[in-house]
Amino acid sequence: MRADIVFLNGEVITVNALNEIAEGVAVKDNKIVAVGSNKEIKTYIGENTEVVDLTGKSLLPGFIDAHLHLTIYGTNLLGVSCLAPHINSLHDLFGDLKKRADITEKGEWIRAWGFNEHSLADKRFPTREELDEITRDHPIVITRMCNHISVVNSKALEMAGIHEETPDPDGGIIERDSQGKLTGKLIENAHMELFHVASFSDEELQKAHKLASDTFIQHGITSIHDAGGYGNGPDILRVMQKGVQSGDIKVRVYAMIGSLTDSEGFIEKMLDAGAVTGLGDDKFKIGPAKLFTDGSSTGPTIATREPYSSDANNYGIKYYEQDKLNEILGKAHKNGFQITAHAQGDRAVEMVINCIEEAVKNHPREDHRHRIEHAGVTPPDLQARMRRLNVIPIPNPAFIHVNGDSYIHNYGERVNSMYPAKDYLNHSIIAAFASDSPVVGCDPLLGIHAAVNRKTADGQAAGTNQCIEVMDAIRAYTYNGAYASFDEDIKGSIEVGKLADMVVLERSILQAKKEHIIDLKVELTMVDGEVLYRKETKVSS
């Protein structure tokens, strides 16, 4: 056999059962056909074989991000970025919003994303009145970085049918001032429900999905577990499938049946249609049924068993009571779905564990691989229950780097059991890493860096008892992600017969100083045996 492409002289991190390091890999069509020494791999070289000399650089399995938001990431790129370098104040942001309004047809939405009040000189949210001064002809929505809170103008409130007498939705708050006047700030489910009217067209979604996929490929991400977007879930799923079929979406997609707007209704529609987890192929597959149980770790709105360290009266927000959670996800489990839920606080994590325990007791199933998205604050008693039930947590190590300072402020010593990667290893709990992008950047190397170092961007230690080794972090971003989607037999490691999804780094990750992992860059990304990205040059079929 002659290979289409071979890699030689590399640090091939196989992530196989023995964590073996090889020198080279041979690829034929879309599969890995050989892994071994340079001498072994050279026998696969023919006159038409492309030979890549890695010169000691790391070759890894393609990164698998086990929880991000493809649609939100892409649609954000269509809007006004609050993260633009020149935006240091609300005045700066208002200027960009006014420019966007000037070129946008009246009645169309003006959207901004990535807002963080703490990063601006004003240290506050804009008011409804300030946004009204920008435009009364366009609805404006500014979404906070956590994607759980937004602030809108009067036109947006009008279009959403929200007025002074509108009651708070379950699991949400329509903020009012001391006189009962709407401030424009929408929290949790009030924010989510806004997108019943602030949804995107099919054309916008198609463009957004391509933009997001291209960005993920550049970061070495070859598979994603999509955690849903704003708007009608079935519509987004349909457009996403079409994007995979057309080739606009080049990453492999494991699509959760969940939406930031109406997860419960989405799950019901899929149950009625008879679809279950696993339907699809290696390019696009239906994933778990997913609900929200609490809020944002930086809001802060997560549901905790003890009050916040920063507020003795705050225990966060719950979206569901236990019985309702059990009913919705229990039905999905009974009908064959893998089930999961967004749960950040220990109260919410406990509720999801209770739900999984009840579902499995009532309808036993071998190898269910039920998950908990984020599992933010997860102390030892909850870890023990997760282990007994074989639950897969999906932690976000990059959150420690980006948000660690606020975690210490709001949760105190509980930071030592937030996204507890070391504890998971010690308890043989398989945890799959994820970015939750666009909440933070999608770069897996940032997540690996954070898991290894457990320090904030300012260098403050944030639960260093949970530091893990580089190889363990790589496994959590590759093989464990494949396991969490029942795909470990076809991807997640560099082994003969598996799909040729691989990534080359600009130098050795195992030889790099731990504190410098964050500086590493992706040099090449391969999906299905095709090189889709080379540093500075994108390659498309």
C-alpha positions as CSV (number, residue, x, y, z in Angstrom):
1,M,0.0,0.0,0.0
2,R,1.2,3.5,-0.8
3,A,-0.1,6.3,1.3
4,D,-1.6,9.6,0.1
5,I,0.4,11.5,2.8
6,V,2.9,10.5,5.4
7,F,4.2,12.4,8.4
8,L,7.8,11.7,9.6
9,N,10.2,12.9,12.3
10,G,7.5,14.0,14.6
11,E,6.4,13.8,18.2
12,V,3.3,11.7,17.4
13,I,1.1,11.8,20.5
14,T,-1.2,8.8,19.8
15,V,-3.4,9.0,22.9
16,N,-3.8,5.3,22.6
17,A,-4.3,3.1,25.7
18,L,-0.6,3.3,26.5
19,N,-0.1,7.0,25.6
20,E,2.6,5.9,23.2
21,I,4.7,8.4,21.3
22,A,5.5,7.5,17.7
23,E,7.6,9.2,15.0
24,G,5.4,9.0,12.0
25,V,1.9,8.3,10.5
26,A,0.6,7.2,7.1
27,V,-2.8,8.2,5.7
28,K,-4.7,6.6,2.8
29,D,-8.0,8.1,1.7
30,N,-9.6,9.2,5.0
31,K,-8.0,6.6,7.3
32,I,-4.9,6.2,9.3
33,V,-3.1,3.1,7.8
34,A,0.1,3.0,9.8
35,V,1.6,4.5,13.0
36,G,5.2,3.8,14.0
37,S,8.9,4.6,13.5
38,N,10.2,6.6,10.6
39,K,11.6,3.4,9.1
40,E,8.2,1.7,9.2
41,I,6.3,4.7,7.8
42,K,8.7,5.3,5.0
43,T,7.6,1.9,3.4
44,Y,4.3,3.6,2.6
45,I,5.9,6.3,0.5
46,G,5.1,6.1,-3.2
47,E,5.8,8.5,-6.1
48,N,2.5,10.3,-5.5
49,T,2.8,10.4,-1.7
50,E,3.1,13.8,0.0
51,V,5.8,13.7,2.7
52,V,5.6,16.1,5.6
53,D,8.7,16.4,7.7
54,L,7.5,17.4,11.2
55,T,11.0,18.2,12.4
56,G,10.1,17.3,16.0
57,K,6.8,19.1,16.1
58,S,3.8,17.6,17.8
59,L,1.2,15.6,15.8
60,L,-2.0,15.0,17.8
61,P,-5.5,13.6,17.2
62,G,-7.8,16.4,16.0
63,F,-9.2,18.3,19.0
64,I,-12.7,17.5,20.0
65,D,-14.6,20.3,21.7
66,A,-17.3,18.6,23.7
67,H,-19.4,21.7,24.2
68,L,-19.5,24.9,22.1
69,H,-22.1,26.9,20.2
70,L,-21.5,26.7,16.5
71,T,-24.4,29.0,15.6
72,I,-23.8,31.6,18.3
73,Y,-20.1,31.7,17.5
74,G,-20.9,32.3,13.8
75,T,-23.7,34.8,14.2
76,N,-21.6,36.8,16.6
77,L,-19.2,37.3,13.8
78,L,-22.0,39.0,11.9
79,G,-22.7,41.5,14.7
80,V,-20.9,44.2,16.6
81,S,-18.0,42.9,18.8
82,C,-17.7,44.3,22.3
83,L,-14.3,42.7,22.3
84,A,-12.9,45.0,19.6
85,P,-9.6,46.6,20.9
86,H,-10.9,50.1,20.6
87,I,-13.9,49.5,22.8
88,N,-12.9,50.6,26.3
89,S,-16.1,52.4,27.3
90,L,-19.8,52.5,26.7
91,H,-19.2,55.6,24.6
92,D,-16.9,53.6,22.3
93,L,-19.6,50.8,22.0
94,F,-22.3,53.3,21.3
95,G,-20.3,54.7,18.5
96,D,-20.1,51.3,16.8
97,L,-23.8,50.6,17.4
98,K,-24.7,53.9,15.7
99,K,-22.5,53.1,12.7
100,R,-24.2,49.8,12.4
101,A,-27.6,51.4,12.6
102,D,-26.8,53.9,9.9
103,I,-26.2,51.0,7.4
104,T,-29.0,48.7,8.6
105,E,-32.5,48.8,7.2
106,K,-35.1,50.1,9.6
107,G,-36.7,47.4,11.7
108,E,-33.8,45.0,11.4
109,W,-31.9,44.0,14.5
110,I,-28.7,45.6,15.7
111,R,-26.8,42.9,17.7
112,A,-23.7,43.2,19.8
113,W,-21.9,40.4,21.6
114,G,-19.1,39.7,24.1
115,F,-20.2,42.5,26.5
116,N,-18.5,42.5,29.8
117,E,-19.3,45.4,32.1
118,H,-16.2,44.7,34.2
119,S,-13.8,45.3,31.3
120,L,-15.1,48.8,30.5
121,A,-14.2,52.0,32.2
122,D,-17.9,52.6,33.1
123,K,-18.2,49.2,35.0
124,R,-21.9,49.0,34.2
125,F,-24.5,48.0,31.7
126,P,-26.0,50.5,29.3
127,T,-29.5,51.8,30.1
128,R,-32.5,51.4,27.9
129,E,-32.6,55.1,27.5
130,E,-29.0,55.3,26.3
131,L,-29.8,52.6,23.6
132,D,-32.9,54.5,22.6
133,E,-30.8,57.5,21.9
134,I,-28.8,55.5,19.4
135,T,-31.9,54.4,17.5
136,R,-35.6,54.0,18.0
137,D,-36.0,52.6,14.5
138,H,-34.0,49.4,15.1
139,P,-34.3,46.8,17.9
140,I,-30.9,46.6,19.7
141,V,-29.7,43.6,21.8
142,I,-26.4,43.6,23.5
143,T,-25.5,40.1,24.8
144,R,-23.2,39.6,27.7
145,M,-20.2,37.3,27.3
146,C,-21.9,34.6,29.3
147,N,-24.8,34.4,26.8
148,H,-27.2,34.4,29.8
149,I,-27.9,38.2,30.1
150,S,-28.6,40.9,27.7
151,V,-29.7,44.6,27.6
152,V,-32.1,45.9,24.9
153,N,-33.7,49.1,23.8
154,S,-37.4,50.0,23.8
155,K,-37.9,48.9,20.2
156,A,-36.7,45.4,21.1
157,L,-38.9,45.2,24.2
158,E,-41.9,46.3,22.0
159,M,-41.2,43.6,19.4
160,A,-40.8,41.0,22.2
161,G,-44.1,42.1,23.7
162,I,-42.5,43.0,27.0
163,H,-44.0,45.8,29.1
164,E,-44.2,46.9,32.7
165,E,-46.9,44.4,33.5
166,T,-45.2,41.5,31.9
167,P,-44.4,38.8,34.5
168,D,-41.0,37.3,34.9
169,P,-40.7,34.0,33.0
170,D,-39.9,30.9,35.0
171,G,-36.1,30.9,35.5
172,G,-35.7,34.5,34.3
173,I,-35.9,38.1,35.4
174,I,-37.1,41.1,33.5
175,E,-35.2,43.8,35.4
176,R,-37.1,46.8,36.7
177,D,-35.9,49.9,38.6
178,S,-37.3,51.0,42.0
179,Q,-40.2,52.6,40.3
180,G,-41.1,49.5,38.4
181,K,-39.8,50.8,35.1
182,L,-38.1,48.4,32.7
183,T,-34.3,48.9,32.6
184,G,-33.9,46.9,29.4
185,K,-31.8,44.2,31.2
186,L,-33.0,40.6,30.6
187,I,-31.6,37.9,32.8
188,E,-31.5,34.1,32.1
189,N,-34.8,32.8,30.6
190,A,-36.0,36.3,30.0
191,H,-32.9,36.8,27.8
192,M,-33.3,33.4,26.2
193,E,-37.0,34.0,25.3
194,L,-36.1,37.3,23.5
195,F,-34.8,35.2,20.7
196,H,-38.2,34.0,19.8
197,V,-38.4,37.4,17.9
198,A,-34.6,38.1,17.5
199,S,-33.9,35.0,15.5
200,F,-31.8,34.8,12.3
201,S,-32.6,34.0,8.7
202,D,-31.5,30.8,7.0
203,E,-29.1,32.9,4.9
204,E,-27.6,34.4,8.0
205,L,-27.3,31.0,9.7
206,Q,-25.6,29.5,6.6
207,K,-23.0,32.3,6.5
208,A,-22.5,32.1,10.2
209,H,-21.9,28.3,10.3
210,K,-19.3,28.6,7.6
211,L,-17.4,31.4,9.4
212,A,-17.5,29.4,12.6
213,S,-16.4,26.1,11.1
214,D,-13.4,27.8,9.3
215,T,-12.3,29.4,12.6
216,F,-12.5,26.1,14.5
217,I,-10.5,24.3,11.8
218,Q,-7.7,26.9,12.2
219,H,-7.6,26.1,15.9
220,G,-7.2,22.4,15.2
221,I,-10.8,21.5,16.2
222,T,-12.0,18.7,14.0
223,S,-15.1,17.6,15.9
224,I,-17.6,19.6,17.9
225,H,-20.5,18.8,20.2
226,D,-22.9,21.6,19.4
227,A,-24.8,22.8,22.4
228,G,-27.5,24.7,20.6
229,G,-28.2,28.3,19.6
230,Y,-30.8,31.0,19.8
231,G,-34.0,30.6,17.9
232,N,-36.1,27.7,16.8
233,G,-34.0,24.5,17.4
234,P,-35.4,22.4,14.6
235,D,-34.7,25.2,12.1
236,I,-31.1,25.6,13.2
237,L,-30.6,21.8,13.1
238,R,-31.9,21.7,9.6
239,V,-29.6,24.5,8.4
240,M,-26.7,22.9,10.2
241,Q,-27.3,19.5,8.5
242,K,-27.5,21.3,5.1
243,G,-24.2,23.0,5.9
244,V,-22.5,19.7,6.6
245,Q,-23.9,18.2,3.4
246,S,-22.7,21.2,1.3
247,G,-19.3,21.2,2.8
248,D,-19.6,24.7,4.4
249,I,-19.3,23.0,7.8
250,K,-16.1,21.0,7.7
251,V,-15.9,20.0,11.4
252,R,-17.7,16.8,12.4
253,V,-20.9,17.7,14.4
254,Y,-22.5,15.9,17.3
255,A,-25.7,18.0,17.7
256,M,-27.3,18.3,21.1
257,I,-31.1,18.5,21.0
258,G,-31.3,21.7,23.0
259,S,-31.8,25.4,22.3
260,L,-31.1,28.5,24.3
261,T,-34.7,29.6,23.5
262,D,-36.9,26.5,24.0
263,S,-35.1,23.2,24.8
264,E,-38.2,21.5,26.2
265,G,-40.2,22.1,23.0
266,F,-37.2,21.0,20.8
267,I,-36.9,17.7,22.7
268,E,-40.6,17.1,22.4
269,K,-40.5,17.6,18.6
270,M,-37.6,15.2,18.3
271,L,-39.3,12.6,20.4
272,D,-42.4,12.9,18.3
273,A,-40.3,12.5,15.2
274,G,-38.8,9.3,16.5
275,A,-35.2,10.5,16.3
276,V,-32.7,9.5,19.0
277,T,-29.1,9.8,19.9
278,G,-26.8,8.2,17.4
279,L,-28.9,8.9,14.3
280,G,-26.6,10.1,11.5
281,D,-23.1,9.4,10.3
282,D,-19.5,10.3,11.1
283,K,-20.0,13.8,9.7
284,F,-23.3,14.7,11.5
285,K,-25.0,12.8,14.3
286,I,-27.8,13.5,16.7
287,G,-26.4,13.9,20.3
288,P,-28.1,14.1,23.7
289,A,-31.3,15.8,24.8
290,K,-30.3,18.9,26.7
291,L,-31.9,21.3,29.2
292,F,-30.8,24.2,31.2
293,T,-31.0,23.9,35.0
294,D,-29.3,27.1,36.2
295,G,-27.4,30.2,35.0
296,S,-24.0,31.6,34.3
297,S,-20.9,31.2,36.4
298,T,-20.0,34.9,35.9
299,G,-23.5,36.3,35.9
300,P,-23.4,35.2,38.7
301,T,-26.6,33.2,38.5
302,I,-25.6,29.6,39.1
303,A,-27.7,27.5,41.6
304,T,-25.7,26.7,44.7
305,R,-26.4,24.8,47.9
306,E,-24.8,27.5,50.0
307,P,-25.1,31.2,49.4
308,Y,-22.5,33.1,47.3
309,S,-19.4,34.3,49.1
310,S,-20.1,37.7,47.6
311,D,-23.8,37.8,48.6
312,A,-25.2,35.9,51.6
313,N,-28.7,36.1,50.2
314,N,-28.0,34.8,46.7
315,Y,-28.3,31.1,45.8
316,G,-28.7,31.7,42.1
317,I,-31.5,30.8,39.6
318,K,-33.1,27.4,38.9
319,Y,-34.8,26.8,35.6
320,Y,-36.7,23.7,36.8
321,E,-37.9,22.0,39.9
322,Q,-36.7,18.4,40.3
323,D,-40.0,16.7,39.3
324,K,-40.2,18.6,36.0
325,L,-36.5,18.0,35.2
326,N,-37.0,14.3,35.9
327,E,-40.1,14.2,33.7
328,I,-38.6,15.8,30.6
329,L,-35.2,14.1,30.6
330,G,-36.6,10.9,32.0
331,K,-38.9,10.6,29.0
332,A,-35.9,11.3,26.7
333,H,-33.9,8.5,28.4
334,K,-36.7,6.1,28.2
335,N,-37.0,6.7,24.4
336,G,-33.3,6.1,23.8
337,F,-31.7,9.5,24.1
338,Q,-28.4,10.2,25.9
339,I,-29.4,13.0,28.3
340,T,-27.6,16.0,29.6
341,A,-28.2,19.4,31.1
342,H,-26.3,22.7,31.7
343,A,-25.5,22.7,35.4
344,Q,-23.0,25.1,36.9
345,G,-23.7,25.3,40.6
346,D,-23.6,22.3,43.0
347,R,-27.3,22.6,43.6
348,A,-27.9,22.3,39.8
349,V,-25.4,19.5,39.4
350,E,-27.1,17.6,42.2
351,M,-30.4,18.0,40.5
352,V,-29.1,16.5,37.2
353,I,-27.5,13.6,39.1
354,N,-30.8,13.0,40.8
355,C,-32.5,13.0,37.4
356,I,-30.1,10.6,35.9
357,E,-30.3,8.3,38.9
358,E,-34.1,8.2,38.7
359,A,-34.1,7.7,34.9
360,V,-31.7,4.8,35.1
361,K,-33.5,3.2,38.0
362,N,-36.9,3.3,36.2
363,H,-35.5,2.2,32.8
364,P,-32.1,0.5,33.2
365,R,-29.8,0.9,30.2
366,E,-26.2,-0.3,29.8
367,D,-23.6,2.2,28.7
368,H,-26.0,5.2,28.7
369,R,-23.1,7.7,28.9
370,H,-25.4,10.5,30.3
371,R,-23.6,13.8,30.7
372,I,-23.5,17.0,32.7
373,E,-22.5,20.1,30.7
374,H,-20.0,22.2,32.7
375,A,-20.6,20.6,36.1
376,G,-19.0,23.8,37.5
377,V,-19.0,23.4,41.3
378,T,-18.7,19.6,41.9
379,P,-17.6,18.7,45.4
380,P,-16.5,15.2,46.5
381,D,-20.0,13.9,47.4
382,L,-21.3,14.7,43.9
383,Q,-18.2,13.3,42.3
384,A,-18.8,10.0,44.1
385,R,-22.4,9.8,42.8
386,M,-21.2,10.6,39.3
387,R,-18.7,7.8,39.4
388,R,-21.4,5.3,40.6
389,L,-23.7,6.3,37.8
390,N,-21.0,6.5,35.1
391,V,-21.9,10.1,34.3
392,I,-19.6,12.1,32.0
393,P,-18.9,15.7,33.1
394,I,-18.0,18.3,30.4
395,P,-15.8,20.8,32.3
396,N,-14.5,24.1,30.8
397,P,-10.9,24.6,32.1
398,A,-10.4,27.8,30.2
399,F,-13.1,29.4,32.4
400,I,-10.5,29.3,35.2
401,H,-8.0,31.3,33.2
402,V,-10.6,33.8,32.0
403,N,-13.0,34.0,34.9
404,G,-11.0,32.7,37.9
405,D,-10.8,36.0,39.7
406,S,-14.6,36.4,39.7
407,Y,-15.0,32.8,40.9
408,I,-12.8,33.4,43.9
409,H,-14.8,36.5,44.7
410,N,-18.3,34.9,44.2
411,Y,-17.6,31.3,45.4
412,G,-14.6,31.5,47.7
413,E,-13.1,28.1,48.6
414,R,-15.5,26.4,46.2
415,V,-13.1,27.3,43.4
416,N,-11.1,24.3,44.6
417,S,-13.8,22.0,43.4
418,M,-14.8,23.9,40.2
419,Y,-14.2,21.9,37.0
420,P,-12.2,19.5,39.1
421,A,-10.1,17.7,36.5
422,K,-7.7,16.1,39.0
423,D,-10.4,14.7,41.1
424,Y,-12.1,13.2,38.0
425,L,-8.8,11.5,37.2
426,N,-8.4,10.2,40.7
427,H,-12.0,8.8,40.7
428,S,-11.7,7.3,37.2
429,I,-14.4,9.6,35.9
430,I,-14.1,10.3,32.2
431,A,-14.3,14.0,31.6
432,A,-14.4,15.6,28.2
433,F,-13.0,19.1,27.9
434,A,-14.9,21.9,26.2
435,S,-14.6,25.7,25.6
436,D,-18.3,26.7,25.7
437,S,-17.2,29.1,23.0
438,P,-18.1,31.9,22.3
439,V,-18.3,32.4,26.1
440,V,-14.5,32.2,25.9
441,G,-12.2,31.6,22.9
442,C,-12.4,28.3,21.2
443,D,-8.6,27.6,21.3
444,P,-8.1,24.1,22.8
445,L,-4.6,25.0,23.7
446,L,-6.0,27.7,26.1
447,G,-8.0,25.0,27.7
448,I,-5.1,22.6,28.0
449,H,-2.9,25.5,29.4
450,A,-5.6,26.3,32.0
451,A,-6.0,22.7,33.1
452,V,-2.3,22.2,33.6
453,N,-1.7,25.5,35.4
454,R,-5.0,26.5,37.0
455,K,-4.1,30.2,37.2
456,T,-6.1,33.3,36.1
457,A,-4.9,35.5,33.3
458,D,-3.5,37.8,36.0
459,G,-1.5,34.9,37.5
460,Q,-3.7,34.3,40.6
461,A,-3.9,30.7,41.7
462,A,-7.4,29.3,41.3
463,G,-7.8,25.8,42.6
464,T,-4.3,24.5,41.9
465,N,-5.2,21.3,43.6
466,Q,-6.9,20.4,40.4
467,C,-3.9,20.8,38.1
468,I,-3.3,17.8,35.8
469,E,-0.5,16.7,33.5
470,V,-0.3,17.7,29.8
471,M,-1.0,14.2,28.5
472,D,-4.1,14.0,30.7
473,A,-5.3,17.3,29.4
474,I,-4.7,16.3,25.8
475,R,-6.7,13.1,26.3
476,A,-9.6,15.1,27.8
477,Y,-9.6,17.2,24.6
478,T,-9.4,14.2,22.2
479,Y,-10.2,10.7,23.2
480,N,-12.6,11.6,26.0
481,G,-14.6,13.8,23.6
482,A,-14.9,10.9,21.3
483,Y,-16.0,8.7,24.2
484,A,-18.7,11.2,25.2
485,S,-20.3,10.8,21.8
486,F,-19.9,7.0,21.5
487,D,-17.2,7.5,18.8
488,E,-14.0,6.3,20.5
489,D,-13.8,3.4,18.0
490,I,-13.4,5.7,15.0
491,K,-11.6,8.8,16.3
492,G,-10.0,10.5,19.3
493,S,-6.6,8.8,19.0
494,I,-4.0,8.2,16.3
495,E,-4.4,4.5,15.7
496,V,-4.6,2.3,12.6
497,G,-8.2,2.2,11.1
498,K,-9.3,5.4,12.7
499,L,-10.4,8.5,10.8
500,A,-7.5,10.7,9.7
501,D,-8.4,13.7,11.8
502,M,-5.2,15.2,13.1
503,V,-3.5,18.4,14.0
504,V,0.2,19.6,13.9
505,L,1.4,22.2,16.4
506,E,4.2,24.6,15.5
507,R,6.5,22.8,18.0
508,S,6.5,20.2,20.7
509,I,3.8,20.5,23.4
510,L,5.5,17.9,25.6
511,Q,8.8,19.8,25.6
512,A,7.2,23.3,26.1
513,K,7.3,24.8,29.5
514,K,3.8,24.4,31.1
515,E,3.3,28.1,31.6
516,H,4.0,28.7,27.8
517,I,1.5,26.2,26.4
518,I,-0.9,29.1,25.9
519,D,1.6,30.5,23.3
520,L,1.5,27.4,21.1
521,K,-0.2,27.7,17.7
522,V,-1.7,25.2,15.2
523,E,0.3,24.7,12.1
524,L,-1.8,22.2,10.1
525,T,-5.3,20.7,10.5
526,M,-6.5,17.5,8.7
527,V,-10.0,16.2,8.6
528,D,-11.0,13.0,6.8
529,G,-7.5,12.7,5.4
530,E,-7.7,16.2,3.8
531,V,-5.5,19.1,4.8
532,L,-7.9,21.9,5.4
533,Y,-5.6,24.4,7.1
534,R,-1.9,25.2,6.9
535,K,-0.6,28.1,8.9
536,E,-1.2,31.4,7.0
537,T,-2.9,29.4,4.2
538,K,-6.3,27.8,4.2
539,V,-6.8,24.8,1.9
540,S,-10.3,23.9,0.7
541,S,-11.5,21.1,-1.4
